Amino acid sequence: MSVRSLYLKQLELGPMQNFIYLVGDPVTRQAAVIDPGWEVPQILKTVEEDGYRLTQTIITHAHFDHVMGLGELLKAVDVPVYIHKAEALALKQAGSNLKPVAGGEVLHIGTVPVTLIHTPGHTPGSQCLLVDNQLLTGDTLFIRACGRCDLPGGDPTALYHSLTQTLAKLDERTIVCPGHNYADVPTSTIGKEKQTNPFMRVPTLEQFLHTLGFA
């Protein structure tokens, strides 16, 4: 599927500079919202104005700023909620809409495939979403930075492997779409991050831990 056949919109919403994504299929006009943490009315308005129908939501991880709007969203639209099985218990507000998933699974938004990549470290169930050549990284990988791993469930060793093995092996032209607007540009590429991101350039786990302040 070419990039031109994909609907992808990046919305900066909420006080924590969250990027909330809308991903859709221009053929079926079905769309998913990724990490509905803030300003649900704005999300729903954007979907409607763009001529799409919200059919699902996908969560990169269960931290409050990525899921706080989920309950409000489900009152407006009855859609399945996909989250990695390691964090499914954290989404009690999803009720019967909850659909636990695992890394390697492929979801579909209309005819658009979304490959789930399990990238633990920031949280146990953190996952990135690969849609065509766009990688929605949640809080695993930021532009020239990475997610913190000093909160409950964080694991710096797992994060090192997620960044330097799992994500670093992707096509270098893959576009990185982070979960927060923490840089001077809204997107990057895997290739650029391998060249400029200090957390992807470290050659050893020991140096990674030192860079994070754990050693």
C-alpha positions as CSV (number, residue, x, y, z in Angstrom):
1,M,0.0,0.0,0.0
2,S,1.5,3.4,-1.0
3,V,1.7,6.3,1.4
4,R,-0.7,8.2,-0.8
5,S,-3.5,5.7,0.0
6,L,-3.2,6.3,3.8
7,Y,-5.1,8.8,5.9
8,L,-2.9,9.8,8.8
9,K,-3.4,13.0,10.9
10,Q,-1.2,14.1,13.8
11,L,-3.1,16.2,16.4
12,E,-1.2,17.9,19.3
13,L,-3.7,17.9,22.2
14,G,-3.6,18.4,25.9
15,P,-1.2,20.1,28.3
16,M,1.5,17.5,28.0
17,Q,2.1,18.1,24.2
18,N,0.6,14.7,23.3
19,F,0.4,13.7,19.7
20,I,-2.8,11.9,19.1
21,Y,-3.1,10.2,15.7
22,L,-6.0,9.4,13.4
23,V,-5.2,6.6,10.9
24,G,-7.7,5.6,8.2
25,D,-8.5,4.0,5.0
26,P,-9.6,6.5,2.2
27,V,-11.4,3.7,0.5
28,T,-13.7,2.5,3.3
29,R,-13.5,5.8,5.2
30,Q,-12.9,3.8,8.4
31,A,-10.5,5.3,10.9
32,A,-8.8,4.5,14.2
33,V,-7.7,6.9,16.9
34,I,-4.4,6.2,18.6
35,D,-4.0,7.1,22.3
36,P,-7.1,9.2,22.9
37,G,-5.7,10.9,26.0
38,W,-7.2,14.4,25.7
39,E,-9.9,16.6,24.1
40,V,-12.2,13.8,22.8
41,P,-14.7,16.3,21.3
42,Q,-11.9,17.7,19.1
43,I,-10.9,14.2,18.1
44,L,-14.5,13.3,17.1
45,K,-15.0,16.6,15.3
46,T,-11.9,16.1,13.3
47,V,-12.9,12.6,12.2
48,E,-16.3,13.8,11.2
49,E,-15.0,16.8,9.3
50,D,-12.6,14.7,7.4
51,G,-15.3,12.4,6.3
52,Y,-14.3,9.3,8.3
53,R,-16.1,6.9,10.7
54,L,-14.3,5.9,13.9
55,T,-14.2,2.1,14.1
56,Q,-11.5,1.4,16.7
57,T,-8.9,2.7,19.0
58,I,-5.4,1.4,19.5
59,I,-3.4,2.2,22.7
60,T,0.5,2.3,22.6
61,H,0.6,2.0,26.4
62,A,-1.6,2.6,29.4
63,H,-0.1,5.8,31.0
64,F,-2.9,8.2,31.9
65,D,-2.0,10.9,29.4
66,H,-2.6,8.4,26.6
67,V,-5.8,6.9,27.8
68,M,-7.5,9.5,29.9
69,G,-10.1,10.3,27.3
70,L,-11.0,6.7,26.6
71,G,-14.1,6.5,28.8
72,E,-15.5,9.6,27.2
73,L,-14.7,8.3,23.8
74,L,-16.5,5.0,24.4
75,K,-19.6,6.9,25.5
76,A,-19.7,8.5,22.1
77,V,-18.7,5.5,19.9
78,D,-18.9,1.8,20.6
79,V,-15.6,0.6,19.2
80,P,-13.0,-2.1,20.2
81,V,-10.0,-1.0,22.2
82,Y,-6.7,-2.7,21.4
83,I,-3.8,-2.7,23.9
84,H,-1.0,-5.1,24.5
85,K,-2.0,-8.0,26.7
86,A,0.7,-7.0,29.3
87,E,-1.3,-3.9,30.2
88,A,-4.9,-5.0,29.5
89,L,-5.8,-5.0,33.2
90,A,-5.0,-1.2,33.4
91,L,-7.9,-0.4,31.1
92,K,-10.9,-1.2,33.3
93,Q,-12.8,1.7,31.7
94,A,-12.8,-0.2,28.4
95,G,-15.0,-3.0,29.7
96,S,-16.2,-5.5,27.1
97,N,-14.6,-3.3,24.4
98,L,-11.2,-4.4,25.5
99,K,-9.2,-6.5,23.0
100,P,-5.8,-7.6,24.3
101,V,-3.2,-8.1,21.5
102,A,0.4,-9.3,21.2
103,G,3.5,-8.2,19.3
104,G,3.5,-9.4,15.7
105,E,-0.3,-9.3,15.3
106,V,-1.7,-7.3,12.4
107,L,-4.9,-5.3,12.8
108,H,-6.8,-3.8,9.9
109,I,-8.4,-0.3,9.7
110,G,-10.6,-1.0,6.7
111,T,-8.1,-2.5,4.3
112,V,-5.1,-0.8,5.9
113,P,-2.9,-3.2,7.8
114,V,-1.3,-2.1,11.1
115,T,1.5,-4.3,12.4
116,L,2.0,-4.3,16.2
117,I,5.6,-4.2,17.4
118,H,6.1,-5.0,21.1
119,T,8.7,-2.6,22.5
120,P,8.8,-2.9,26.3
121,G,10.9,-0.7,28.4
122,H,8.9,2.5,29.0
123,T,6.1,0.2,30.2
124,P,5.8,-3.6,30.0
125,G,3.2,-3.5,27.2
126,S,4.5,-0.6,25.2
127,Q,3.9,-1.1,21.5
128,C,4.7,0.7,18.3
129,L,2.4,0.7,15.3
130,L,3.8,0.2,11.8
131,V,1.4,1.5,9.2
132,D,2.9,1.5,5.7
133,N,6.2,3.3,6.3
134,Q,4.9,5.3,9.3
135,L,5.9,4.1,12.8
136,L,3.8,5.4,15.6
137,T,6.2,5.0,18.5
138,G,4.1,6.2,21.6
139,D,6.6,6.9,24.4
140,T,9.2,4.3,23.3
141,L,11.1,6.5,20.9
142,F,11.1,10.3,20.6
143,I,13.0,12.5,18.2
144,R,16.6,12.5,19.6
145,A,15.3,11.0,22.9
146,C,13.4,8.0,24.3
147,G,10.8,7.4,26.9
148,R,11.7,7.4,30.6
149,C,11.9,4.1,32.4
150,D,12.1,5.1,36.0
151,L,8.3,4.8,36.6
152,P,6.6,1.7,37.9
153,G,6.9,-1.0,35.2
154,G,9.8,0.7,33.5
155,D,12.8,-1.5,32.5
156,P,15.9,0.2,31.1
157,T,17.4,-3.1,29.8
158,A,14.2,-3.9,27.9
159,L,14.1,-0.4,26.5
160,Y,17.7,-0.7,25.3
161,H,16.8,-3.9,23.3
162,S,13.6,-2.3,22.0
163,L,15.5,0.7,20.6
164,T,18.8,-0.8,19.4
165,Q,17.6,-4.2,18.2
166,T,13.8,-4.1,17.4
167,L,13.4,-0.6,16.1
168,A,16.9,-0.1,14.7
169,K,16.4,-3.1,12.4
170,L,13.5,-1.4,10.6
171,D,13.9,0.2,7.2
172,E,15.9,3.4,7.7
173,R,13.3,5.3,5.6
174,T,10.6,4.5,8.1
175,I,9.0,7.7,9.4
176,V,9.0,8.1,13.2
177,C,5.8,9.6,14.6
178,P,6.3,10.1,18.3
179,G,3.7,10.3,21.1
180,H,4.7,13.8,22.2
181,N,5.9,17.0,20.6
182,Y,9.2,17.2,22.4
183,A,11.4,18.3,19.5
184,D,11.7,21.1,16.9
185,V,10.2,18.9,14.2
186,P,7.1,16.7,14.5
187,T,8.6,13.6,12.8
188,S,11.9,12.0,11.9
189,T,13.1,8.7,10.4
190,I,14.7,5.6,11.8
191,G,17.8,6.4,9.8
192,K,18.1,9.9,11.3
193,E,17.5,8.6,14.8
194,K,20.2,6.0,14.4
195,Q,22.6,8.8,13.4
196,T,21.5,11.5,15.9
197,N,19.6,10.0,18.8
198,P,22.1,9.3,21.7
199,F,19.9,6.5,23.0
200,M,20.1,4.6,19.7
201,R,23.8,5.3,19.1
202,V,25.1,3.7,22.3
203,P,27.0,0.4,21.5
204,T,26.5,-1.4,24.8
205,L,23.8,-1.8,27.5
206,E,26.3,-0.5,30.1
207,Q,26.7,2.8,28.2
208,F,22.9,3.0,27.7
209,L,22.3,2.6,31.4
210,H,25.0,5.3,32.1
211,T,23.3,7.7,29.6
212,L,20.0,7.2,31.4
213,G,21.6,7.7,34.8
214,F,21.2,4.1,36.0
215,A,24.9,3.4,36.3
